[in-house]
Amino acid sequence: APSDGAGARAQELFRSLFFPSGYPSSVTDDFPPWLAWHLGSLFIRDILAVLSSQCLLLAVSNTSTTAASVVQSLGPNTSAALAATTQWVLKDAPGSFSTLVVGSRGGQAFDEDPKRWWVVTSAAEDLARLIE
């Protein structure tokens, strides 16, 4: 059936974008548990970032007449949604898209010298968080 071919292509595309080349034979047995913990920590980090953005919006709304009117006009339960949406659109979406493009197109180069690229990307992330 044509849908089987489309499903297999979608699965292969997903695997090529998000997993190392040659997966699962190219990784050790501890990769799946590490990946689960890593993705969980990223999820928790993003939740904390949204909560801190929400706190910032609430703090600004209490000190600024303009911000207060905007947040109050949306209602008390929308500050979390506003914080999450704003943070995702302005910061996380471009970063996630860029990471996906660079990782999927240049992943082999990263595999050849992982320590150097880990230092470079960690420094870039630290600089981005400092600017943020």
FINUTI-785293 format. One record per residue: residue number from 1; residue in three letters; x, y, z of N, C-alpha, C, O in turn. Coordinates in pm, 1 decimal. Example, Ala and Ser with C-alpha at 12.3 -4.5 7.8 and 13.67 -1.06 7.14 Angstrom:
2
i / aa / n.c1 / n.c2 / n.c3 / ca.c1 / ca.c2 / ca.c3 / c.c1 / c.c2 / c.c3 / o.c1 / o.c2 / o.c3
1 / ALA / 1319.0 / -569.0 / 780.0 / 1230.0 / -450.0 / 780.0 / 1320.0 / -330.0 / 780.0 / 1423.6 / -331.9 / 846.5 .
2 / SER / 1285.0 / -225.0 / 708.0 / 1367.0 / -106.0 / 714.0 / 1290.0 / 3.0 / 787.0 / 1340.9 / 113.8 / 803.9 .
//
This chain:
132
i / aa / n.c1 / n.c2 / n.c3 / ca.c1 / ca.c2 / ca.c3 / c.c1 / c.c2 / c.c3 / o.c1 / o.c2 / o.c3
1 / ALA / 83.9 / -118.7 / 0.0 / 0.0 / 0.0 / 0.0 / 88.1 / 124.6 / 0.0 / 195.4 / 122.7 / 60.3 .
2 / PRO / 46.4 / 232.4 / -65.4 / 126.0 / 355.1 / -70.5 / 148.6 / 416.7 / 67.1 / 252.4 / 478.2 / 91.1 .
3 / SER / 53.2 / 400.9 / 156.6 / 69.2 / 460.5 / 289.5 / 181.7 / 392.8 / 368.0 / 245.8 / 456.4 / 451.7 .
4 / ASP / 206.2 / 263.6 / 341.2 / 316.3 / 196.0 / 409.0 / 449.6 / 256.8 / 368.3 / 537.8 / 275.1 / 452.2 .
5 / GLY / 465.0 / 288.3 / 239.9 / 587.3 / 350.6 / 191.5 / 606.6 / 489.5 / 250.2 / 718.2 / 527.6 / 285.3 .
6 / ALA / 498.3 / 565.0 / 260.8 / 506.1 / 699.3 / 318.2 / 541.9 / 691.8 / 466.3 / 620.1 / 773.0 / 515.8 .
7 / GLY / 484.7 / 594.8 / 536.5 / 516.3 / 578.1 / 678.5 / 661.2 / 538.4 / 699.9 / 726.9 / 586.5 / 792.3 .
8 / ALA / 710.5 / 450.5 / 614.0 / 851.0 / 408.6 / 624.4 / 944.6 / 525.4 / 593.6 / 1048.3 / 541.2 / 658.1 .
9 / ARG / 907.7 / 607.2 / 494.7 / 989.9 / 724.4 / 462.3 / 988.1 / 825.7 / 576.7 / 1091.0 / 884.8 / 609.5 .
10 / ALA / 872.6 / 845.2 / 636.5 / 862.8 / 938.8 / 749.1 / 945.1 / 888.8 / 867.4 / 1012.4 / 967.4 / 934.0 .
11 / GLN / 939.9 / 759.6 / 893.5 / 1018.5 / 701.7 / 1002.6 / 1167.7 / 714.8 / 973.9 / 1245.5 / 745.5 / 1064.3 .
12 / GLU / 1207.6 / 692.3 / 851.3 / 1348.8 / 705.5 / 814.4 / 1395.0 / 850.4 / 825.0 / 1506.5 / 876.5 / 870.2 .
13 / LEU / 1310.8 / 944.6 / 783.9 / 1343.5 / 1086.7 / 796.5 / 1359.3 / 1123.9 / 944.4 / 1454.3 / 1192.7 / 981.8 .
14 / PHE / 1266.3 / 1078.2 / 1027.3 / 1273.5 / 1104.4 / 1171.4 / 1402.4 / 1048.4 / 1229.6 / 1471.6 / 1116.5 / 1305.3 .
15 / ARG / 1434.2 / 926.1 / 1194.9 / 1555.1 / 861.5 / 1244.8 / 1680.8 / 934.6 / 1197.9 / 1775.2 / 951.0 / 1275.2 .
16 / SER / 1682.8 / 978.6 / 1072.0 / 1801.6 / 1047.1 / 1019.9 / 1819.8 / 1184.6 / 1082.7 / 1932.6 / 1232.5 / 1094.7 .
17 / LEU / 1710.9 / 1248.2 / 1122.7 / 1720.6 / 1380.3 / 1184.1 / 1757.5 / 1375.7 / 1330.9 / 1831.4 / 1461.6 / 1378.9 .
18 / PHE / 1707.2 / 1276.9 / 1402.6 / 1718.9 / 1279.0 / 1548.4 / 1811.5 / 1174.2 / 1609.5 / 1841.7 / 1181.6 / 1728.6 .
19 / PHE / 1856.7 / 1077.8 / 1531.6 / 1942.6 / 973.6 / 1586.6 / 2075.9 / 971.2 / 1512.7 / 2084.2 / 1016.3 / 1398.4 .
20 / PRO / 2179.9 / 919.1 / 1576.8 / 2310.0 / 909.0 / 1510.0 / 2301.5 / 818.4 / 1388.2 / 2218.4 / 727.8 / 1382.3 .
21 / SER / 2389.0 / 844.2 / 1290.3 / 2387.9 / 759.5 / 1171.6 / 2424.6 / 616.8 / 1211.1 / 2513.9 / 593.4 / 1292.6 .
22 / GLY / 2353.5 / 523.1 / 1151.1 / 2375.6 / 382.5 / 1181.9 / 2300.9 / 333.5 / 1304.4 / 2320.1 / 219.4 / 1346.5 .
23 / TYR / 2215.7 / 417.7 / 1363.0 / 2140.2 / 377.7 / 1481.8 / 2054.1 / 258.3 / 1448.2 / 1994.7 / 257.9 / 1340.4 .
24 / PRO / 2042.7 / 158.8 / 1530.5 / 2089.3 / 142.1 / 1668.0 / 2224.0 / 72.4 / 1682.0 / 2277.9 / 63.3 / 1792.4 .
25 / SER / 2278.4 / 23.4 / 1572.3 / 2403.8 / -52.0 / 1585.0 / 2524.0 / 38.9 / 1612.2 / 2629.4 / -10.1 / 1652.6 .
26 / SER / 2510.4 / 170.5 / 1590.8 / 2623.3 / 260.8 / 1608.2 / 2635.9 / 316.9 / 1749.8 / 2728.5 / 393.1 / 1777.7 .
27 / VAL / 2544.8 / 280.5 / 1838.8 / 2548.9 / 334.2 / 1975.1 / 2560.3 / 219.1 / 2074.9 / 2532.9 / 103.4 / 2043.0 .
28 / THR / 2601.7 / 254.5 / 2196.5 / 2611.5 / 153.2 / 2301.2 / 2475.0 / 133.5 / 2366.0 / 2381.1 / 209.2 / 2341.4 .
29 / ASP / 2466.1 / 30.9 / 2448.5 / 2339.0 / -3.0 / 2511.8 / 2289.2 / 104.1 / 2608.5 / 2170.4 / 109.3 / 2640.1 .
30 / ASP / 2381.1 / 190.2 / 2655.8 / 2336.7 / 292.7 / 2750.6 / 2281.9 / 417.6 / 2681.1 / 2241.3 / 512.1 / 2748.8 .
31 / PHE / 2280.0 / 419.9 / 2547.8 / 2228.9 / 537.5 / 2476.7 / 2079.9 / 561.6 / 2499.8 / 2043.3 / 674.4 / 2533.1 .
32 / PRO / 1991.1 / 462.0 / 2484.0 / 1847.9 / 489.8 / 2504.7 / 1814.9 / 542.8 / 2645.3 / 1738.3 / 638.5 / 2656.2 .
33 / PRO / 1870.1 / 484.1 / 2754.1 / 1839.8 / 542.8 / 2885.5 / 1895.9 / 684.7 / 2900.4 / 1831.8 / 771.4 / 2959.8 .
34 / TRP / 2016.9 / 707.7 / 2845.5 / 2073.6 / 842.5 / 2852.7 / 1986.2 / 940.7 / 2776.9 / 1961.9 / 1051.6 / 2824.4 .
35 / LEU / 1938.7 / 900.8 / 2659.3 / 1855.0 / 988.5 / 2578.8 / 1726.2 / 1022.8 / 2652.3 / 1681.1 / 1137.3 / 2648.5 .
36 / ALA / 1667.1 / 925.0 / 2718.7 / 1544.0 / 950.9 / 2794.6 / 1570.1 / 1053.1 / 2905.4 / 1491.9 / 1146.8 / 2922.1 .
37 / TRP / 1678.5 / 1036.5 / 2981.0 / 1712.9 / 1132.0 / 3086.5 / 1745.2 / 1269.1 / 3028.1 / 1703.6 / 1371.3 / 3082.7 .
38 / HIS / 1818.0 / 1271.6 / 2919.1 / 1856.0 / 1397.9 / 2856.6 / 1732.7 / 1474.5 / 2808.6 / 1719.7 / 1594.0 / 2835.2 .
39 / LEU / 1642.6 / 1406.4 / 2738.1 / 1521.8 / 1472.0 / 2690.5 / 1433.8 / 1516.9 / 2806.6 / 1371.3 / 1622.7 / 2800.2 .
40 / GLY / 1429.1 / 1436.6 / 2912.4 / 1354.0 / 1476.3 / 3031.9 / 1411.2 / 1601.8 / 3095.5 / 1336.2 / 1689.8 / 3137.8 .
41 / SER / 1543.4 / 1610.7 / 3102.5 / 1605.2 / 1729.9 / 3161.9 / 1581.8 / 1853.1 / 3074.9 / 1563.2 / 1962.9 / 3127.4 .
42 / LEU / 1582.6 / 1836.5 / 2943.8 / 1552.5 / 1949.2 / 2855.3 / 1408.1 / 1995.3 / 2872.5 / 1379.9 / 2115.1 / 2870.8 .
43 / PHE / 1318.1 / 1900.5 / 2888.8 / 1176.6 / 1932.8 / 2908.8 / 1158.1 / 2010.9 / 3039.4 / 1087.1 / 2111.4 / 3042.2 .
44 / ILE / 1221.4 / 1964.9 / 3146.5 / 1212.4 / 2033.7 / 3276.1 / 1274.5 / 2172.7 / 3265.5 / 1219.8 / 2268.8 / 3319.7 .
45 / ARG / 1387.1 / 2184.7 / 3197.0 / 1452.0 / 2315.1 / 3180.3 / 1359.4 / 2412.1 / 3108.0 / 1350.8 / 2529.1 / 3145.3 .
46 / ASP / 1290.5 / 2364.4 / 3005.1 / 1199.3 / 2451.2 / 2931.7 / 1080.1 / 2492.5 / 3016.9 / 1033.4 / 2606.0 / 3007.4 .
47 / ILE / 1030.9 / 2401.6 / 3099.6 / 921.8 / 2436.3 / 3190.8 / 967.7 / 2545.3 / 3287.3 / 895.0 / 2641.8 / 3310.8 .
48 / LEU / 1086.7 / 2530.9 / 3343.0 / 1139.2 / 2632.6 / 3434.4 / 1158.6 / 2767.4 / 3364.4 / 1135.4 / 2872.2 / 3424.7 .
49 / ALA / 1200.0 / 2765.5 / 3240.0 / 1216.1 / 2890.5 / 3165.4 / 1081.9 / 2959.0 / 3143.8 / 1072.5 / 3081.3 / 3154.3 .
50 / VAL / 978.5 / 2881.9 / 3113.9 / 845.3 / 2940.1 / 3095.9 / 793.9 / 2996.5 / 3228.0 / 735.1 / 3104.7 / 3230.6 .
51 / LEU / 815.6 / 2924.2 / 3337.0 / 770.9 / 2974.2 / 3467.5 / 843.5 / 3102.8 / 3504.9 / 782.5 / 3194.3 / 3560.2 .
52 / SER / 972.5 / 3110.9 / 3475.4 / 1044.4 / 3234.0 / 3507.0 / 996.5 / 3348.7 / 3418.6 / 990.2 / 3462.8 / 3464.4 .
53 / SER / 962.7 / 3320.8 / 3293.2 / 907.0 / 3424.6 / 3205.9 / 771.1 / 3471.2 / 3257.5 / 738.8 / 3589.9 / 3252.3 .
54 / GLN / 692.7 / 3377.1 / 3306.7 / 562.5 / 3412.7 / 3364.2 / 581.1 / 3502.9 / 3485.7 / 509.6 / 3601.9 / 3501.2 .
55 / CYS / 675.9 / 3469.2 / 3571.1 / 702.4 / 3552.2 / 3689.0 / 746.6 / 3692.2 / 3647.9 / 706.9 / 3791.4 / 3709.0 .
56 / LEU / 828.6 / 3699.1 / 3544.2 / 873.4 / 3829.3 / 3495.4 / 756.3 / 3911.3 / 3443.5 / 746.4 / 4030.5 / 3472.7 .
57 / LEU / 666.7 / 3848.3 / 3366.2 / 548.8 / 3920.4 / 3316.9 / 462.3 / 3970.0 / 3432.4 / 413.1 / 4082.8 / 3429.6 .
58 / LEU / 443.9 / 3886.5 / 3533.0 / 363.1 / 3927.8 / 3647.6 / 430.1 / 4039.7 / 3725.7 / 362.6 / 4131.1 / 3773.0 .
59 / ALA / 562.1 / 4033.7 / 3739.7 / 633.7 / 4139.0 / 3811.6 / 625.9 / 4270.5 / 3735.6 / 605.7 / 4375.9 / 3796.0 .
60 / VAL / 641.7 / 4265.5 / 3604.5 / 633.0 / 4387.0 / 3523.5 / 491.8 / 4443.1 / 3527.5 / 473.1 / 4564.7 / 3531.5 .
61 / SER / 392.5 / 4355.1 / 3526.5 / 254.4 / 4402.7 / 3526.1 / 219.0 / 4473.2 / 3656.0 / 128.0 / 4556.1 / 3658.3 .
62 / ASN / 289.4 / 4441.7 / 3764.1 / 262.2 / 4507.9 / 3891.6 / 333.4 / 4641.8 / 3903.8 / 300.3 / 4720.6 / 3992.5 .
63 / THR / 430.6 / 4669.7 / 3817.1 / 508.0 / 4792.9 / 3829.5 / 488.9 / 4888.4 / 3713.0 / 528.1 / 5004.8 / 3722.4 .
64 / SER / 431.0 / 4843.4 / 3605.6 / 416.4 / 4926.9 / 3487.2 / 268.9 / 4937.2 / 3449.7 / 200.8 / 4835.8 / 3434.3 .
65 / THR / 220.5 / 5059.1 / 3435.3 / 80.4 / 5078.9 / 3401.3 / 46.7 / 5016.0 / 3266.7 / -58.4 / 4953.4 / 3252.3 .
66 / THR / 133.9 / 5031.8 / 3168.9 / 108.1 / 4977.0 / 3036.7 / 107.7 / 4824.8 / 3039.6 / 16.4 / 4761.0 / 2987.1 .
67 / ALA / 210.5 / 4767.1 / 3101.5 / 216.9 / 4620.6 / 3109.0 / 101.7 / 4566.9 / 3192.4 / 44.9 / 4462.7 / 3159.7 .
68 / ALA / 66.8 / 4636.2 / 3299.2 / -43.7 / 4591.9 / 3383.9 / -172.9 / 4586.2 / 3304.6 / -249.9 / 4491.0 / 3317.3 .
69 / SER / -196.9 / 4687.8 / 3222.8 / -321.6 / 4688.9 / 3145.4 / -324.4 / 4575.9 / 3043.2 / -429.8 / 4517.5 / 3018.1 .
70 / VAL / -209.7 / 4544.9 / 2984.4 / -204.6 / 4435.5 / 2887.2 / -231.2 / 4302.5 / 2954.8 / -315.9 / 4225.6 / 2909.2 .
71 / VAL / -159.8 / 4274.1 / 3063.3 / -175.5 / 4145.4 / 3132.0 / -314.6 / 4133.4 / 3192.7 / -376.1 / 4027.0 / 3185.2 .
72 / GLN / -365.4 / 4241.9 / 3253.3 / -498.4 / 4235.8 / 3313.9 / -607.5 / 4220.5 / 3209.0 / -708.8 / 4155.1 / 3234.0 .
73 / SER / -588.1 / 4279.4 / 3093.2 / -689.9 / 4265.6 / 2988.7 / -699.2 / 4122.2 / 2938.0 / -803.9 / 4079.4 / 2889.4 .
74 / LEU / -589.9 / 4049.0 / 2949.6 / -590.4 / 3908.7 / 2907.1 / -649.3 / 3817.2 / 3011.9 / -692.3 / 3706.3 / 2980.1 .
75 / GLY / -652.1 / 3861.4 / 3136.3 / -704.9 / 3780.0 / 3245.1 / -593.4 / 3716.8 / 3324.7 / -481.9 / 3701.7 / 3274.7 .
76 / PRO / -622.5 / 3678.8 / 3450.8 / -517.7 / 3627.6 / 3539.4 / -462.5 / 3491.4 / 3500.0 / -349.5 / 3458.9 / 3536.3 .
77 / ASN / -538.0 / 3411.7 / 3427.5 / -493.0 / 3276.0 / 3394.3 / -418.7 / 3269.3 / 3261.8 / -376.3 / 3161.0 / 3221.6 .
78 / THR / -401.6 / 3380.0 / 3193.3 / -337.3 / 3377.0 / 3062.1 / -189.8 / 3413.2 / 3066.4 / -121.1 / 3403.1 / 2964.7 .
79 / SER / -139.8 / 3455.2 / 3182.0 / 1.4 / 3496.4 / 3185.6 / 95.0 / 3379.9 / 3155.9 / 199.2 / 3399.7 / 3093.4 .
80 / ALA / 60.3 / 3259.6 / 3199.2 / 145.3 / 3143.4 / 3169.6 / 145.1 / 3113.4 / 3019.5 / 249.8 / 3086.4 / 2960.7 .
81 / ALA / 28.4 / 3118.5 / 2959.3 / 19.8 / 3093.4 / 2815.4 / 92.6 / 3202.2 / 2737.1 / 161.9 / 3173.9 / 2639.4 .
82 / LEU / 76.1 / 3326.4 / 2780.9 / 145.1 / 3436.3 / 2714.3 / 296.6 / 3422.2 / 2727.7 / 369.8 / 3444.1 / 2631.2 .
83 / ALA / 343.4 / 3385.9 / 2846.2 / 486.7 / 3367.0 / 2868.2 / 540.8 / 3254.0 / 2781.5 / 645.3 / 3268.4 / 2718.2 .
84 / ALA / 470.6 / 3143.4 / 2778.7 / 515.5 / 3028.9 / 2699.4 / 516.8 / 3061.5 / 2551.0 / 613.0 / 3029.6 / 2481.2 .
85 / THR / 412.5 / 3123.9 / 2503.1 / 403.8 / 3156.1 / 2361.4 / 510.3 / 3257.2 / 2320.4 / 577.9 / 3240.6 / 2218.9 .
86 / THR / 524.0 / 3361.2 / 2400.3 / 623.0 / 3464.3 / 2368.8 / 763.2 / 3406.2 / 2368.0 / 841.5 / 3431.9 / 2276.5 .
87 / GLN / 794.7 / 3327.6 / 2470.3 / 928.3 / 3270.0 / 2477.6 / 953.1 / 3176.2 / 2360.3 / 1062.1 / 3177.7 / 2303.1 .
88 / TRP / 856.2 / 3095.7 / 2323.8 / 875.8 / 3000.7 / 2216.6 / 893.9 / 3072.4 / 2083.2 / 984.8 / 3039.9 / 2006.8 .
89 / VAL / 807.6 / 3169.6 / 2055.1 / 812.9 / 3237.6 / 1925.6 / 940.3 / 3319.5 / 1911.9 / 1004.2 / 3316.5 / 1806.7 .
90 / LEU / 978.3 / 3392.3 / 2015.9 / 1092.3 / 3482.5 / 2004.5 / 1227.6 / 3414.3 / 2021.5 / 1326.6 / 3457.9 / 1962.7 .
91 / LYS / 1232.8 / 3308.4 / 2100.9 / 1362.4 / 3250.5 / 2133.0 / 1374.3 / 3104.7 / 2093.7 / 1467.9 / 3067.1 / 2023.2 .
92 / ASP / 1282.8 / 3023.8 / 2137.3 / 1298.8 / 2879.7 / 2123.6 / 1275.7 / 2828.0 / 1981.3 / 1347.2 / 2738.3 / 1936.7 .
93 / ALA / 1178.2 / 2882.3 / 1910.0 / 1149.3 / 2831.3 / 1775.8 / 1267.7 / 2850.3 / 1681.2 / 1308.7 / 2754.3 / 1616.1 .
94 / PRO / 1324.4 / 2971.9 / 1671.3 / 1440.8 / 2985.8 / 1582.0 / 1559.0 / 2899.7 / 1626.6 / 1629.1 / 2842.8 / 1542.9 .
95 / GLY / 1581.2 / 2890.1 / 1756.5 / 1691.3 / 2808.3 / 1806.2 / 1669.9 / 2660.7 / 1777.4 / 1763.1 / 2591.0 / 1737.3 .
96 / SER / 1548.3 / 2612.9 / 1797.5 / 1518.5 / 2472.2 / 1770.1 / 1532.6 / 2440.8 / 1622.0 / 1588.4 / 2337.6 / 1584.8 .
97 / PHE / 1482.1 / 2529.5 / 1538.3 / 1492.7 / 2508.3 / 1393.9 / 1638.3 / 2509.4 / 1349.5 / 1680.1 / 2425.1 / 1270.2 .
98 / SER / 1714.9 / 2604.4 / 1400.3 / 1857.2 / 2613.0 / 1363.8 / 1933.3 / 2489.9 / 1409.1 / 2016.0 / 2436.6 / 1335.1 .
99 / THR / 1905.6 / 2444.4 / 1530.6 / 1971.1 / 2324.2 / 1582.4 / 1939.8 / 2203.3 / 1495.5 / 2028.1 / 2122.9 / 1465.7 .
100 / LEU / 1815.6 / 2190.8 / 1455.4 / 1775.4 / 2079.1 / 1370.3 / 1846.1 / 2083.3 / 1235.7 / 1893.8 / 1980.8 / 1186.9 .
101 / VAL / 1852.8 / 2201.1 / 1175.9 / 1916.7 / 2214.1 / 1045.0 / 2066.0 / 2185.5 / 1055.0 / 2119.3 / 2106.4 / 977.1 .
102 / VAL / 2134.1 / 2249.1 / 1150.3 / 2279.0 / 2230.3 / 1163.6 / 2310.7 / 2086.1 / 1201.7 / 2402.9 / 2026.0 / 1146.5 .
103 / GLY / 2235.5 / 2031.0 / 1294.9 / 2261.4 / 1893.9 / 1338.8 / 2238.0 / 1791.0 / 1230.5 / 2314.8 / 1695.7 / 1216.9 .
104 / SER / 2131.4 / 1809.8 / 1152.7 / 2101.8 / 1709.7 / 1050.1 / 2192.5 / 1723.0 / 928.3 / 2220.7 / 1624.2 / 860.5 .
105 / ARG / 2238.3 / 1844.8 / 900.3 / 2323.1 / 1865.5 / 783.4 / 2471.7 / 1849.2 / 814.0 / 2548.0 / 1810.9 / 725.2 .
106 / GLY / 2514.8 / 1876.9 / 935.7 / 2657.4 / 1871.3 / 967.6 / 2691.5 / 1774.8 / 1077.9 / 2796.7 / 1786.8 / 1140.8 .
107 / GLY / 2604.3 / 1679.4 / 1102.6 / 2622.5 / 1587.0 / 1214.3 / 2750.1 / 1505.8 / 1208.7 / 2810.7 / 1478.4 / 1312.3 .
108 / GLN / 2791.8 / 1466.9 / 1089.5 / 2914.0 / 1388.0 / 1076.4 / 3035.8 / 1464.7 / 1124.8 / 3124.9 / 1406.7 / 1187.0 .
109 / ALA / 3040.8 / 1594.9 / 1097.0 / 3154.6 / 1676.1 / 1142.4 / 3160.2 / 1679.3 / 1295.1 / 3268.4 / 1680.8 / 1353.7 .
110 / PHE / 3044.2 / 1680.4 / 1358.6 / 3040.9 / 1680.9 / 1504.6 / 3090.0 / 1548.5 / 1561.1 / 3154.3 / 1544.6 / 1666.0 .
111 / ASP / 3059.0 / 1439.4 / 1490.4 / 3100.5 / 1307.1 / 1536.8 / 3252.0 / 1289.1 / 1530.7 / 3307.8 / 1211.7 / 1608.5 .
112 / GLU / 3318.8 / 1358.8 / 1440.2 / 3462.6 / 1341.7 / 1423.3 / 3543.2 / 1404.1 / 1536.4 / 3652.3 / 1356.1 / 1567.4 .
113 / ASP / 3492.0 / 1510.5 / 1599.2 / 3563.1 / 1577.4 / 1707.9 / 3462.8 / 1623.7 / 1813.2 / 3441.1 / 1743.8 / 1829.1 .
114 / PRO / 3401.7 / 1530.1 / 1885.0 / 3291.7 / 1567.2 / 1975.6 / 3333.1 / 1658.2 / 2091.4 / 3255.3 / 1744.5 / 2132.0 .
115 / LYS / 3453.3 / 1640.5 / 2144.8 / 3493.5 / 1724.7 / 2257.9 / 3503.4 / 1870.9 / 2217.8 / 3456.6 / 1959.2 / 2289.7 .
116 / ARG / 3563.7 / 1895.8 / 2104.3 / 3578.4 / 2034.8 / 2058.7 / 3441.8 / 2097.1 / 2034.2 / 3417.3 / 2210.3 / 2076.0 .
117 / TRP / 3351.7 / 2024.3 / 1966.5 / 3220.7 / 2080.0 / 1937.2 / 3137.3 / 2095.0 / 2063.1 / 3054.5 / 2185.7 / 2071.3 .
118 / TRP / 3157.2 / 2008.1 / 2161.5 / 3085.7 / 2022.4 / 2288.0 / 3127.6 / 2151.8 / 2357.0 / 3043.1 / 2223.9 / 2410.1 .
119 / VAL / 3257.0 / 2181.5 / 2356.5 / 3305.9 / 2305.3 / 2417.3 / 3252.0 / 2426.4 / 2340.6 / 3207.0 / 2523.3 / 2401.8 .
120 / VAL / 3256.4 / 2421.4 / 2208.6 / 3208.0 / 2533.3 / 2127.5 / 3059.0 / 2557.3 / 2151.4 / 3016.8 / 2671.1 / 2172.1 .
121 / THR / 2980.5 / 2451.8 / 2148.6 / 2836.3 / 2469.6 / 2166.3 / 2801.4 / 2509.0 / 2309.2 / 2707.5 / 2585.6 / 2330.5 .
122 / SER / 2874.6 / 2458.4 / 2406.7 / 2850.5 / 2498.9 / 2545.5 / 2881.4 / 2647.0 / 2565.0 / 2807.6 / 2717.7 / 2633.6 .
123 / ALA / 2989.7 / 2693.6 / 2505.1 / 3024.6 / 2835.4 / 2514.0 / 2919.1 / 2921.1 / 2443.8 / 2882.6 / 3027.4 / 2494.0 .
124 / ALA / 2870.6 / 2876.4 / 2329.6 / 2766.7 / 2951.1 / 2257.6 / 2638.2 / 2955.9 / 2338.9 / 2571.3 / 3059.2 / 2343.8 .
125 / GLU / 2603.4 / 2844.3 / 2402.8 / 2482.8 / 2842.7 / 2485.9 / 2498.9 / 2934.9 / 2606.3 / 2405.9 / 3007.4 / 2641.9 .
126 / ASP / 2615.7 / 2932.5 / 2668.9 / 2640.0 / 3022.2 / 2782.8 / 2629.9 / 3168.0 / 2740.9 / 2572.7 / 3249.2 / 2813.7 .
127 / LEU / 2684.1 / 3202.3 / 2625.4 / 2677.1 / 3337.8 / 2575.3 / 2530.6 / 3376.0 / 2546.9 / 2488.3 / 3487.0 / 2579.4 .
128 / ALA / 2454.8 / 3285.9 / 2487.4 / 2313.9 / 3313.3 / 2459.2 / 2235.4 / 3334.2 / 2587.5 / 2149.6 / 3422.3 / 2593.3 .
129 / ARG / 2263.0 / 3255.0 / 2690.4 / 2191.4 / 3271.5 / 2817.8 / 2233.3 / 3401.7 / 2886.8 / 2151.8 / 3464.0 / 2954.9 .
130 / LEU / 2357.7 / 3443.0 / 2870.5 / 2402.6 / 3569.8 / 2927.0 / 2329.6 / 3685.8 / 2859.4 / 2286.3 / 3779.6 / 2926.2 .
131 / ILE / 2316.2 / 3679.1 / 2727.2 / 2244.7 / 3783.0 / 2653.8 / 2097.5 / 3783.5 / 2692.5 / 2036.2 / 3889.5 / 2705.7 .
132 / GLU / 2041.4 / 3664.5 / 2710.4 / 1900.2 / 3652.8 / 2747.2 / 1877.0 / 3716.6 / 2882.6 / 1764.2 / 3717.4 / 2932.0 .
//
